[in-house]
Amino acid sequence: MKKYVLVTAARNEQTFIESTINAVVKQTIKPVKWIIVDDNSTDKTPEIVKQYANKHEFIELLQVKEHSTNRNFASKVYAINMGIEKLKGTDYDFIGILDADVTFDIDHYEKILEKFEKNPKLGLAGGEFYDVYDGKLNPIFKSSGSVRGATAVFRKECFEDTGGFTPLKYGGEDAVIEATARMHGWEVQSFEEPVILHHRRTGSETFNIWTRKFYDGQIAYSMGYHPFFQFLKSIHRFLEKPYIIGGLSMLAGFFWSYINKHERYVSKEFIQHIRKEQLSRIKRFSIS
């Protein structure tokens, strides 16, 4: 069986991180190394990680020592990149990015590695993703050709082809890297199994849901999304909580950036590629 490593960026995750650690510790196939980067936590997150690092050799705590007290998506990417840098010299075939607020079954990574073994063209893989809140499982809209960044696993060669994660103010780094993977000829796929449980509403740790949807629209613009595709995608989001308002907020964010000609963070080649993908998905009625 091939070897994998994990990288986690954690900030003030004392409520959830112990459950995430236990989910990894119990895996039927454990990572050869797991770098958990504490991103300036002000709670007991680093203490919890230290306790487990002392018991399990494959866990290593890396602490960011900076003055920043603001949580944002760019700082998360900087932390992830620090963890990836720490893995230099480690022998592995796959690298997983793991958020500190998710759980899954004990054979999660075994199942993911099996997917890679069966398909040498598979570059990025993940499972079925649910937010857990209001006492129930809430499925997250996605297409099978997209992977949630919270538990994304990359083939090492694919990750190297993408050039890694780019820090972006409002997020979107996961969408950029998976589109870049496809642009380099790799397949990206989410599978019905394994199942991942995310123990809060997506985006709620940083912004309220309306602001998050507005920023999602801004991110779509910054990535060069086709306006018609974004319009249809926003309409599709009417079916997702907060009903209608979320989709309208996303649409407003996109066209606010469009009108004000905000900066785009990607190349013209990337924009051409992603718009070609989106127009193809429209023809197949796949706009998630």
C-alpha positions in Angstrom: 0.0 0.0 0.0 1.2 3.5 -0.9 2.2 6.0 1.8 0.4 9.2 2.7 1.0 12.3 4.8 -1.4 14.9 6.2 -1.3 18.6 6.9 -3.7 20.5 9.1 -3.9 24.2 9.8 -5.7 24.8 13.1 -6.8 28.0 14.9 -8.9 27.9 18.0 -10.2 24.4 17.4 -10.3 23.1 20.9 -14.0 22.1 20.5 -13.4 19.8 17.6 -9.7 18.9 17.1 -9.6 16.1 19.6 -12.3 14.2 17.6 -10.4 14.8 14.4 -7.2 13.5 15.9 -9.0 10.4 17.2 -10.4 9.8 13.8 -6.9 9.7 12.3 -5.3 7.8 15.1 -7.9 5.0 14.6 -7.3 4.7 10.9 -6.7 1.2 9.5 -3.9 2.8 7.5 -2.2 5.6 9.3 -0.2 8.5 7.8 3.6 8.3 7.9 3.5 11.9 9.1 0.9 14.4 10.2 1.9 18.0 10.6 -0.6 20.0 12.6 0.2 23.7 12.3 -1.2 25.8 15.2 -2.0 29.2 13.6 -1.8 31.5 16.6 -4.5 29.8 18.6 -5.6 31.6 21.8 -7.4 28.5 23.3 -6.2 25.1 24.2 -5.7 23.8 20.7 -1.8 23.5 20.9 -2.0 21.8 24.3 -4.4 19.2 23.0 -2.2 18.5 19.9 0.9 18.2 22.2 -0.8 15.5 24.3 -1.4 13.3 21.2 2.0 14.1 19.6 3.6 12.8 22.8 1.7 9.5 22.3 1.9 9.1 18.6 5.2 9.4 16.7 3.6 10.3 13.4 2.0 13.5 14.8 4.0 16.7 14.9 3.0 20.1 16.1 4.3 23.1 14.3 3.4 26.5 15.8 3.1 29.8 14.0 4.7 32.6 16.2 3.3 35.8 14.8 1.3 38.8 16.1 -1.8 38.3 13.9 -5.1 37.8 15.7 -7.3 37.8 12.6 -8.6 34.5 11.2 -8.7 34.6 7.4 -8.2 32.2 4.5 -4.8 33.6 3.5 -3.4 32.9 6.9 -4.7 29.4 6.7 -2.9 28.8 3.4 0.3 30.2 4.8 0.0 27.7 7.7 -0.7 24.8 5.3 2.3 25.8 3.2 4.5 25.8 6.4 3.3 22.3 7.1 4.1 21.1 3.5 7.6 22.7 3.8 8.1 20.7 6.9 7.5 17.5 5.0 10.5 17.9 2.8 12.6 14.8 3.0 9.6 12.6 4.0 8.9 9.6 1.7 5.3 9.6 0.6 3.0 9.1 -2.4 -0.1 11.1 -1.4 -0.7 14.2 0.6 -3.9 15.0 2.4 -5.2 18.4 3.6 -7.3 17.9 6.7 -9.4 20.5 8.5 -9.5 20.3 12.3 -13.3 20.0 12.6 -14.1 16.8 10.7 -14.5 13.2 11.5 -14.9 10.0 9.5 -14.8 6.2 9.7 -11.7 4.2 10.6 -11.2 3.0 7.0 -11.5 6.5 5.4 -8.0 6.8 4.1 -7.8 3.1 3.2 -10.8 3.6 0.9 -9.3 6.8 -0.7 -6.0 5.1 -1.4 -7.9 2.2 -3.1 -9.4 4.8 -5.4 -6.0 6.0 -6.4 -4.7 2.4 -6.9 -7.5 1.7 -9.3 -7.1 4.8 -11.4 -3.5 6.1 -12.2 -5.0 9.2 -13.7 -6.8 10.2 -10.5 -4.9 13.2 -9.1 -7.3 14.5 -6.4 -9.9 12.6 -4.5 -12.4 13.0 -1.7 -15.5 11.5 -0.2 -19.2 12.5 0.4 -19.3 15.7 2.6 -22.0 16.6 5.1 -22.2 19.6 7.5 -23.5 18.6 10.9 -25.8 21.2 12.6 -29.3 21.5 13.9 -29.1 17.9 15.0 -28.9 16.4 11.5 -26.6 15.8 8.5 -26.8 18.4 5.8 -25.4 17.4 2.4 -23.2 20.0 0.7 -23.9 20.7 -3.0 -21.1 19.6 -5.3 -20.4 17.9 -8.5 -18.6 14.6 -8.7 -15.8 16.3 -10.4 -15.1 18.5 -7.4 -13.5 17.8 -4.0 -14.1 19.5 -0.7 -10.8 21.0 0.5 -11.4 19.9 4.1 -10.3 16.4 3.4 -8.8 16.6 -0.1 -6.1 14.0 -0.9 -3.7 14.6 -3.8 -1.4 12.2 -5.6 2.1 13.7 -5.0 2.8 14.2 -8.7 -0.5 16.0 -9.2 0.1 18.3 -6.2 3.5 19.2 -7.6 2.0 19.9 -11.0 -0.4 22.5 -9.5 2.3 24.4 -7.8 0.5 24.1 -4.5 -1.9 26.5 -2.7 -2.1 30.2 -3.4 -3.2 32.5 -0.5 -6.4 34.4 -1.3 -8.1 37.0 0.9 -11.5 35.4 0.9 -10.7 31.8 0.1 -11.2 29.9 -3.0 -7.7 28.3 -3.0 -9.3 24.8 -3.0 -11.3 25.6 -6.2 -8.2 27.1 -7.9 -5.9 24.1 -7.1 -8.5 21.5 -8.3 -9.1 23.4 -11.5 -5.4 23.6 -12.0 -5.1 19.9 -11.5 -7.6 19.3 -14.2 -5.8 21.8 -16.5 -2.7 19.6 -16.2 -4.7 16.5 -17.2 -5.4 15.0 -13.8 -8.8 13.6 -12.9 -10.6 15.1 -9.9 -13.4 13.1 -8.2 -15.5 12.9 -5.1 -16.9 9.4 -4.3 -20.1 8.4 -2.4 -17.8 6.6 0.0 -16.1 7.4 2.3 -18.4 9.9 4.2 -17.0 13.0 5.9 -18.8 14.8 8.8 -18.0 18.5 9.1 -19.1 19.6 12.6 -20.3 23.1 11.8 -21.9 24.9 8.9 -19.5 25.5 6.1 -18.0 29.0 6.3 -19.6 29.8 9.7 -16.2 29.8 11.5 -15.1 32.9 9.7 -18.2 34.9 8.5 -21.9 34.8 8.8 -23.6 32.8 6.1 -24.8 35.8 4.1 -21.4 37.4 4.1 -19.8 34.1 3.2 -22.1 33.7 0.1 -21.3 37.3 -1.0 -17.6 36.5 -0.7 -18.2 33.2 -2.7 -19.5 35.4 -5.5 -16.4 37.6 -5.3 -14.2 34.5 -5.3 -15.9 33.2 -8.5 -15.2 36.5 -10.2 -11.6 36.5 -9.1 -11.2 33.0 -10.6 -12.6 34.2 -14.0 -16.0 32.3 -13.8 -18.2 32.7 -16.9 -21.0 35.2 -15.9 -23.8 32.9 -17.3 -22.4 29.9 -15.4 -22.3 31.9 -12.2 -25.8 33.1 -12.7 -27.1 29.6 -13.0 -25.0 28.4 -10.1 -26.4 31.2 -7.9 -30.0 30.2 -8.9 -29.1 26.6 -8.0 -28.1 27.8 -4.5 -31.6 29.0 -3.9 -32.2 25.4 -2.8 -29.5 25.6 -0.1 -29.9 27.3 3.3 -30.4 30.2 3.7 -32.9 29.6 0.9 -33.0 32.1 -1.9 -31.1 34.8 0.1 -27.8 32.8 -0.1 -28.0 32.5 -3.9 -28.9 36.2 -4.2 -25.9 37.1 -2.0 -23.6 35.0 -4.1 -24.9 36.7 -7.3 -24.5 40.1 -5.7 -20.9 39.4 -4.8 -20.0 38.3 -8.3 -21.5 41.3 -10.1 -20.2 43.7 -7.5 -16.7 42.6 -8.4 -17.6 42.6 -12.1 -18.9 46.2 -12.0 -15.9 47.4 -9.9 -13.4 45.4 -12.0 -11.8 43.8 -9.0 -8.4 42.0 -9.3 -8.2 38.5 -10.6 -5.7 36.1 -9.1 -5.3 33.7 -12.0 -3.8 33.6 -15.5 -5.6 34.1 -18.8 -4.8 30.5 -19.6 -6.6 29.4 -16.3 -9.6 31.6 -17.1 -9.9 30.1 -20.6 -9.7 26.6 -19.2 -12.3 27.0 -16.4 -14.8 28.8 -18.7 -14.4 26.0 -21.3 -15.2 23.5 -18.5 -18.2 25.6 -17.3 -19.8 25.9 -20.7 -19.4 22.1 -21.1 -21.1 21.6 -17.8 -24.0 23.9 -18.8 -24.5 21.7 -21.8 -24.6 18.6 -19.6 -26.9 20.4 -17.0 -24.2 20.1 -14.3 -23.8 23.4 -12.5 -23.2 22.4 -8.9 
